[in-house]
């Protein structure tokens, strides 16, 4: 549907960016969360013997990994290869990304004194990110690059729990027990996330996505009180870049009850996971935003007929929304057959072409 070698094309006029703005498009654009990753043999090859954090800070590797799925699948956007804890590590937090576990923080955040270990993020701390984005966008030509950061709530949970958590008991204990410390921590994290997004947008990313993995663990009233103001701050960090209009995607997992409030945090596009239909998401958001989603990643393992039928349903529902970007309802699972991903892209493109 598009040619990666179209070096003269402006990615800001691409189908994906138009869909993000709710404008008329010739076909439904598609990309996949975690499209650059373990499902691709070429990814596993270049990552051999290189730790995750190092992979995210080496411009040569970041460029290659980000471009791999665009070459293979003909998706309509590249997603910047990174991890949500990269800006925390860049700001000096002692952490590692442990294979099979995820991010692990050496000293979990529990008291006001811990705020001193979390300085603001400045562009000079992430010059490698600027370099990576510039290298990637030079290769992508007219295909947009989506910048990426973790949202304050999810970053706070990793810091407070010391790693991934099912119940977020320490996070909630601090949030409800010391609301002022929670507010101060999230304000700092909003600055870090926002600065990370701004660096990517300033270097050439055409859109950004704020990813809130764990916020679906909160009820709506608590989301509005404890989370929404900080997510709004992070998203707003790209608003005043001179001469640059960057559409903003806001996505969370298990956030069916929060979709409207997540849009209100400053999104142009609300990401929808696979637990809620696009029609329901459209109603819950008052059709004020473009929608992104929302094929269940596990359906990529099903026989083609039921998979294709669900793809068709999602494309049809997307046509009823203000705008639609086809995606999964979460990330590509590591053991997914890449050929199935490519076939889904082809199906979405051919089915939706007007």
C-alpha positions as CSV (number, residue, x, y, z in Angstrom):
1,X,0.0,0.0,0.0
2,X,2.9,2.3,0.5
3,X,6.6,2.4,-0.5
4,X,9.2,2.8,2.3
5,X,11.6,4.3,-0.3
6,X,9.3,7.3,-0.9
7,X,11.9,9.6,0.6
8,X,10.2,12.8,-0.7
9,X,6.8,12.0,0.8
10,X,5.9,13.8,4.0
11,X,4.9,11.3,6.7
12,X,2.6,14.0,8.2
13,X,0.4,13.5,5.2
14,X,0.4,9.8,5.5
15,X,-2.8,7.7,5.8
16,X,-2.1,6.8,9.4
17,X,-1.7,10.5,10.5
18,X,-4.8,11.5,8.6
19,X,-6.8,8.6,10.3
20,X,-5.4,9.8,13.7
21,X,-6.8,13.3,12.9
22,X,-10.2,11.8,11.9
23,X,-9.7,12.8,8.3
24,X,-10.9,10.9,5.2
25,X,-8.5,8.1,4.2
26,X,-8.3,5.8,1.1
27,X,-7.9,2.7,3.3
28,X,-7.6,1.7,7.0
29,X,-4.0,2.1,8.2
30,X,-2.5,-0.7,10.4
31,X,0.4,-1.2,12.7
32,X,0.9,-3.5,15.7
33,X,2.1,-3.0,19.2
34,X,5.3,-5.0,19.7
35,X,5.5,-5.5,15.9
36,X,9.3,-5.0,16.4
37,X,10.2,-7.9,18.6
38,X,10.5,-11.5,19.5
39,X,8.0,-12.8,16.9
40,X,10.6,-11.9,14.2
41,X,13.6,-14.2,13.6
42,X,15.6,-11.2,12.3
43,X,15.0,-9.4,15.6
44,X,16.2,-12.4,17.6
45,X,19.3,-12.6,15.4
46,X,20.3,-8.9,15.9
47,X,19.6,-9.1,19.7
48,X,21.8,-12.2,20.3
49,X,24.0,-11.5,23.3
50,X,22.7,-7.9,23.7
51,X,20.7,-7.0,26.8
52,X,17.4,-5.2,26.4
53,X,18.4,-1.9,27.9
54,X,21.6,-1.8,25.8
55,X,19.5,-2.6,22.7
56,X,17.3,0.4,23.4
57,X,20.2,2.8,23.7
58,X,22.2,1.8,20.6
59,X,21.1,3.8,17.6
60,X,22.2,1.3,15.1
61,X,20.2,-1.5,16.8
62,X,17.2,0.7,17.5
63,X,17.1,1.7,13.8
64,X,17.4,-1.8,12.5
65,X,14.8,-3.3,14.9
66,X,12.3,-0.4,14.3
67,X,12.5,-0.9,10.5
68,X,12.3,-4.7,10.5
69,X,8.5,-5.0,10.7
70,X,7.9,-2.2,8.2
71,X,10.0,-4.1,5.6
72,X,8.4,-7.4,6.4
73,X,4.7,-6.6,7.0
74,X,4.2,-3.4,5.0
75,X,2.6,-1.8,8.0
76,X,1.6,1.9,7.8
77,X,3.8,3.1,10.7
78,X,6.9,2.2,12.5
79,X,6.8,2.2,16.3
80,X,10.0,3.4,18.0
81,X,11.8,0.4,19.6
82,X,12.2,1.2,23.3
83,X,10.9,0.2,26.7
84,X,8.8,2.2,29.1
85,X,11.6,2.2,31.7
86,X,14.3,3.6,29.3
87,X,13.7,7.2,30.4
88,X,13.8,6.2,34.0
89,X,17.2,4.5,33.5
90,X,18.4,7.6,31.5
91,X,17.4,9.8,34.5
92,X,19.6,7.6,36.7
93,X,17.2,5.0,38.3
94,X,19.1,1.8,39.0
95,X,17.1,-0.8,37.1
96,X,17.5,-3.7,34.7
97,X,15.1,-5.4,32.2
98,X,15.3,-9.1,33.2
99,X,14.5,-11.7,30.5
100,X,11.2,-13.5,31.4
101,X,10.4,-11.0,34.2
102,X,10.5,-7.5,32.9
103,X,11.9,-4.3,34.5
104,X,13.3,-4.8,38.0
105,X,14.2,-1.7,40.2
106,X,17.1,-2.2,42.6
107,X,15.6,0.1,45.3
108,X,11.8,0.4,45.2
109,X,10.4,3.9,45.7
110,X,8.5,4.1,49.1
111,X,9.2,7.4,50.8
112,X,9.5,11.1,50.1
113,X,13.3,10.8,50.4
114,X,13.2,8.6,47.3
115,X,12.1,11.6,45.2
116,X,15.7,12.8,45.3
117,X,16.7,9.7,43.3
118,X,14.4,10.8,40.5
119,X,15.7,13.9,38.7
120,X,14.0,15.6,35.8
121,X,14.8,14.2,32.3
122,X,16.6,16.7,30.0
123,X,17.4,16.1,26.3
124,X,21.1,15.9,26.9
125,X,20.4,12.6,28.9
126,X,19.0,10.9,25.8
127,X,21.0,12.2,22.9
128,X,21.1,8.6,21.6
129,X,17.2,8.7,21.3
130,X,17.4,11.8,19.2
131,X,20.1,10.1,17.0
132,X,18.0,7.0,16.7
133,X,14.9,8.8,15.6
134,X,16.8,10.8,13.0
135,X,18.3,7.7,11.6
136,X,15.0,5.9,11.5
137,X,13.0,8.7,9.9
138,X,15.7,9.2,7.2
139,X,15.1,5.5,6.2
140,X,11.3,5.6,6.5
141,X,10.7,8.4,4.1
142,X,6.9,8.9,3.9
143,X,6.1,6.2,6.5
144,X,5.5,7.8,9.9
145,X,7.3,6.9,13.0
146,X,5.3,6.7,16.3
147,X,7.2,7.8,19.4
148,X,6.6,6.0,22.6
149,X,6.6,6.4,26.4
150,X,5.1,4.8,29.4
151,X,2.4,6.8,31.4
152,X,3.0,8.1,34.9
153,X,0.8,5.5,36.7
154,X,2.5,2.5,35.1
155,X,6.0,4.0,35.7
156,X,5.0,4.7,39.3
157,X,3.9,1.1,39.8
158,X,7.2,-0.3,38.5
159,X,9.1,2.0,40.8
160,X,7.0,1.4,43.9
161,X,6.6,-2.4,43.4
162,X,10.2,-2.9,42.2
163,X,9.0,-4.7,39.2
164,X,5.8,-6.1,37.5
165,X,2.9,-6.7,39.9
166,X,-0.5,-8.4,39.6
167,X,-2.3,-6.5,42.4
168,X,-0.3,-3.3,42.7
169,X,-0.8,-3.4,46.5
170,X,2.2,-1.2,47.3
171,X,1.3,1.3,44.6
172,X,-2.3,1.6,45.9
173,X,-1.1,1.8,49.5
174,X,1.0,4.8,48.7
175,X,-1.6,6.4,46.4
176,X,-4.4,6.3,48.9
177,X,-2.2,6.5,52.0
178,X,0.0,9.5,51.0
179,X,-1.8,11.4,48.2
180,X,0.6,14.3,48.3
181,X,3.7,12.1,47.8
182,X,1.8,10.2,45.1
183,X,1.0,13.6,43.4
184,X,4.6,14.7,43.6
185,X,6.0,11.4,42.3
186,X,3.5,11.4,39.4
187,X,4.3,15.0,38.5
188,X,8.0,14.1,38.3
189,X,7.1,11.0,36.1
190,X,4.9,13.1,33.9
191,X,7.8,15.4,33.3
192,X,10.1,12.4,32.5
193,X,7.5,10.8,30.1
194,X,6.7,14.1,28.5
195,X,10.3,15.0,27.9
196,X,10.9,11.6,26.4
197,X,8.0,12.0,24.0
198,X,9.0,15.6,23.2
199,X,12.6,14.5,22.3
200,X,11.2,11.9,19.8
201,X,8.7,14.3,18.3
202,X,11.3,17.1,17.9
203,X,13.7,14.6,16.2
204,X,11.1,13.6,13.6
205,X,8.4,11.2,15.1
206,X,5.1,12.0,13.4
207,X,2.8,10.7,16.2
208,X,3.3,9.6,19.8
209,X,1.7,6.9,22.0
210,X,1.4,7.1,25.8
211,X,1.2,3.5,27.0
212,X,-0.5,2.9,30.4
213,X,-0.1,-0.9,30.9
214,X,-1.5,-1.2,34.4
215,X,-4.1,1.7,34.8
216,X,-7.0,-0.7,34.1
217,X,-6.6,-1.7,37.8
218,X,-8.3,1.5,38.9
219,X,-11.9,2.5,39.0
220,X,-13.0,5.6,37.0
221,X,-13.2,8.1,39.9
222,X,-9.8,7.2,41.2
223,X,-8.4,7.4,37.6
224,X,-9.7,10.9,37.3
225,X,-8.4,12.0,40.7
226,X,-5.0,10.2,40.9
227,X,-3.9,9.6,37.2
228,X,-5.6,11.7,34.6
229,X,-3.9,15.1,35.5
230,X,-0.5,13.5,35.1
231,X,-1.2,11.7,31.9
232,X,-2.6,15.0,30.5
233,X,0.8,16.7,31.4
234,X,2.8,14.0,29.7
235,X,0.7,14.1,26.5
236,X,0.8,17.9,26.5
237,X,4.6,18.0,26.3
238,X,4.4,17.7,22.5
239,X,1.8,20.4,22.0
240,X,3.9,23.5,21.6
241,X,6.7,22.2,19.4
242,X,7.2,25.0,16.8
243,X,5.6,24.1,13.4
244,X,4.9,20.5,14.4
245,X,1.4,19.0,14.9
246,X,1.8,15.5,16.5
247,X,-1.3,13.4,16.9
248,X,-1.4,11.7,20.3
249,X,-2.5,8.1,20.9
250,X,-3.4,7.0,24.5
251,X,-3.6,3.2,25.2
252,X,-4.1,1.1,28.3
253,X,-4.9,-2.5,29.1
254,X,-8.2,-3.4,30.7
255,X,-9.3,0.2,30.4
256,X,-12.9,-0.3,29.1
257,X,-14.4,1.8,32.0
258,X,-11.7,4.5,31.5
259,X,-11.8,5.1,27.7
260,X,-13.7,8.4,27.8
261,X,-11.5,9.8,30.6
262,X,-8.3,8.6,28.8
263,X,-9.5,10.6,25.7
264,X,-10.1,13.6,27.9
265,X,-6.5,13.4,29.1
266,X,-5.5,15.0,25.7
267,X,-5.6,12.2,23.2
268,X,-6.5,12.4,19.5
269,X,-6.7,8.6,19.3
270,X,-7.9,6.3,22.1
271,X,-6.4,2.8,22.0
272,X,-8.9,0.0,22.7
273,X,-7.9,-3.4,24.0
274,X,-9.6,-6.6,22.9
275,X,-12.1,-6.7,25.8
276,X,-14.3,-4.0,24.5
277,X,-15.8,-3.7,20.9
278,X,-15.0,-0.7,18.8
279,X,-18.7,0.1,18.7
280,X,-18.9,0.2,22.5
281,X,-15.7,2.2,22.7
282,X,-17.1,4.7,20.2
283,X,-20.2,5.1,22.4
284,X,-18.2,5.4,25.6
285,X,-16.0,8.2,24.1
286,X,-18.9,10.0,22.5
287,X,-17.3,9.5,19.0
288,X,-15.0,12.4,19.9
289,X,-11.7,10.6,19.1
290,X,-10.3,8.3,16.5
291,X,-10.0,4.7,17.8
292,X,-7.1,2.3,17.6
293,X,-7.4,-1.5,17.8
294,X,-8.5,-4.0,18.6
295,X,-7.9,-7.6,17.4
296,X,-7.1,-10.1,20.2
297,X,-3.4,-11.1,19.9
298,X,-4.4,-14.7,20.6
299,X,-6.6,-14.8,17.5
300,X,-3.4,-14.7,15.4
301,X,-3.0,-18.4,16.5
302,X,-6.5,-19.4,15.3
303,X,-7.4,-20.9,11.9
304,X,-7.6,-18.3,9.1
305,X,-11.3,-18.3,8.6
306,X,-12.3,-17.1,12.1
307,X,-9.4,-14.8,12.2
308,X,-10.3,-13.2,8.9
309,X,-13.9,-12.9,10.0
310,X,-12.9,-11.0,13.1
311,X,-10.6,-8.7,11.1
312,X,-13.5,-7.9,8.8
313,X,-15.7,-7.1,11.8
314,X,-13.2,-4.7,13.2
315,X,-12.6,-2.9,9.9
316,X,-16.3,-2.5,9.5
317,X,-16.7,-1.2,13.1
318,X,-13.8,1.2,12.5
319,X,-15.6,2.8,9.6
320,X,-18.3,3.9,12.0
321,X,-15.8,5.7,14.2
322,X,-14.4,9.2,13.8
323,X,-11.2,7.6,12.5
324,X,-9.7,4.2,12.8
325,X,-6.2,2.7,13.0
326,X,-6.2,-1.1,12.9
327,X,-4.1,-2.7,15.6
328,X,-4.1,-5.5,18.1
329,X,-5.8,-5.1,21.5
330,X,-2.3,-5.5,23.0
331,X,1.1,-6.5,21.8
332,X,2.2,-9.2,19.3
333,X,2.8,-12.4,21.3
334,X,6.4,-13.8,21.0
335,X,5.5,-17.1,19.4
336,X,3.2,-15.5,16.7
337,X,3.8,-16.6,13.1
338,X,5.0,-13.5,11.3
339,X,3.4,-14.6,8.1
340,X,0.0,-14.4,9.8
341,X,0.7,-10.8,10.8
342,X,1.6,-10.0,7.2
343,X,-1.5,-11.7,5.9
344,X,-3.7,-9.6,8.4
345,X,-2.1,-6.4,7.1
346,X,-2.9,-7.4,3.5
347,X,-6.5,-8.2,4.5
348,X,-7.0,-4.9,6.2
349,X,-5.6,-3.0,3.3
350,X,-7.5,-4.8,0.6
351,X,-10.8,-4.9,2.5
352,X,-10.8,-1.3,3.4
353,X,-9.5,0.2,0.2
354,X,-12.2,2.5,-1.2
